[in-house]
Amino acid sequence: MSGIVGYIGNSSAQPILLDCLTHLDYRGYDSAGVAISNLEKIELRKETGRIEDLDASLQIDPILEGHLGIGHTRWASHGAPTILNAHPITDEKERFIVVHNGIIENYLKLKSHLISQGYLFVTDTDTEVIPHLLVEYDTGDVEETVRKVLPMLKGSFALAIMSRNQPDTIIGISQENPLIVGFGNNEAFLSSDIAALLSYTKEIHPIKNGEIAVLRPGEVKIKTIAGDTIHPKKRIIEWHEDDFSLQDYDHYMLKEIMEQPAALKNTLKGRLTETGVQLPELDSFFEEHDVSQFRRIIIVANGTSYHSGLIGKKVMETMLDIPIETAVSSEFCCEHGPLNEKALILIISQSGETADTLSAWSEAKRYGCPTIAITNKRRGNLARKADYTICTNAGPELAVPATKAYTTQITVLLLLSILFTEKTQGPGLNRVPDMIKELHQLPEEVDKTLIMTQDAIDQFAQVTEDQQSLFLIGRGLDYVLALEGALKLQEVAYLHADAYAAGEMKHGTMALITPGVPVIALSTQKHLREKTINNIKELKARDAFVVGVTTIGDDEVSEIVDEVMYIPEAHPYLMPIIAAIPLQLLAYYAGTVRGYNVDRPRNLAKSLTVE
Ligand code: BG6
């Protein structure tokens, strides 16, 4: 995933482009670049590294002053994060200047054709075919030329394009990949995401497939590929700047961890009655489908969203007594077994832009499967495509490591499990009253857990001190949570953390347990407690350093471990949310104490728009 920005107006473009890019660097931060026009000529600057590095370069060696330009921050997909592969990308004579997010799927075919025509390629990117095609088909008018070339490009991408022959124009394109036009006072913007525009304008138009945005001094035109002008229905952004500001936190990750009680309140708002669950966004789903008639229910996602899906699977299949499957999106796209309209696909994606997950949606639709999306972006790509969408309403999540996305996704999956159980009169019906009662308390319990964890984080964090690797173990829902805890430690503290089913350690991995090896043992599932305690004793018999995460009052666990992290007790199905808090804060602590940029971990991006 990368970030694109554009600006045209009465102010100096460079500071505005750089400021907008800093709000998009969660989309990728391997390199950054800008192209600025003073209406006579265009100059470019690109640097590897973060936006700050580009800014420093421009301070030391300024480029021309201008009121029009485009910018880009990159997550390297095709081609290493080098200056050559940094955007903007041009043809060899720099006649066309392009910034690109997404993937040109047919770039190799286009590239070999262009090479056979004598075009010289200098980058490893898929993007580079675009400026060369624009040269090949140049009509002398950049808008007309873009309209000719666009149908040749296959894939999902957003583009901003400038032409040296028309230095007063910026073209914006969106094909299955977000690009927004922002309307200011005698100025206009392009951005991959609302976040970058909030301090400049709240009046936007998301460019749709088949549209072209043409920005010129004093005018913005939205046109069809055929060239007909469209009058866009401008939309006012609902989010507030505060949603995106750090406030008094050091990092977005900590802010978003601490926001979870409020985020969970928003997730539950209007969906919990005294005795039941209501999800009006699924009214038409239940009119058209009988859940008990589905032969397969498959939960598909990536990363942390996949881990929340695993929690949902375990809860849903127990309550419905129907087997629920899970699949990593990238695997589902290539292997999924028999699919048809009797297979319900639940697709989870915080960003709604993850290419693997969008491809999984396409695959599901190829077989006529109904799809329900669980996403944090009510107007994201996934929400636009899915048959039904449940929004987590968690508010913007800008740290690359997902935290409130995880706990709010699980909460939606619990609500869905309850609704499905009621619709099918599943065996889990008798658990619904307790779940409802405790869901009402959930934000408060999470608040309590945040306080308890912060008070005990020093002891808890000993498990990661001076360590490069550690294990997490658990049974049932605790095992699935251990997978998420391990991912957090990998992403944020670059630790080699591995999660194992507690009962599985003795079948091989125990060979790695030597005195002092750190293990986090999750024991929050009462009905599995005895067996988990046996597994902890097996580890202690080999002098592992074990930190237990268990519910207040469970003295048996605290007696056999080296350190214990107590958390409030809740319904077993809600414990993965409660117990996620210490694991999130542990990762945050372990990453910051090592001096890492926890919001922007190396090699990662908030959502990957390439497969
Ligand atoms: C990864 C992110 O790129 O994508 C993870 O680093 C995230 O934090 C995963 O969980 C899935 O993203 P999404 O937006 O589809 O939930």
Residues whose N, C-alpha, C, O or C-beta is under 5 A from the ligand:
A	BS01	BG6	N302 G303 T304 S305 I348 S349 Q350 S351 G352 T354 V400 P401 A402 L604 A605 K606 S607 L608
